[in-house]
Amino acid sequence: MDTAVLILASASATRRQLLENAGLTFSVQPADFEERSLASNVNTFETDGIAIAQRLAEAKALIISQAQADALVIGADQTLIHK
């Protein structure tokens, strides 16, 4: 049985460490796109920070998965909301 390739689509050292601590074998391939342009297209008055982070994570995973169709791709992001 073939083992699926696992890819972290993030340059985050913290996310990398979490996966390493879990004992997973994976590669890191940060998605190359302008995050600010995607985030700025979201109406922040109607969308909360969680939704913005979800859209960014999904975009990262989709970009990498298009080039690595047989891999399992993890996209992750976070936002900080100051009120």
Buried (B, 14 or more C-beta within 10 A) or exposed (E): EEEEEBBBBBEBEEBBEEBEEEEEEBEBBEBEEEBEEBBEEBEEEEEEBEEBBBBBBEBBBBBBBEEBEEBEBBBBBBBEEEE
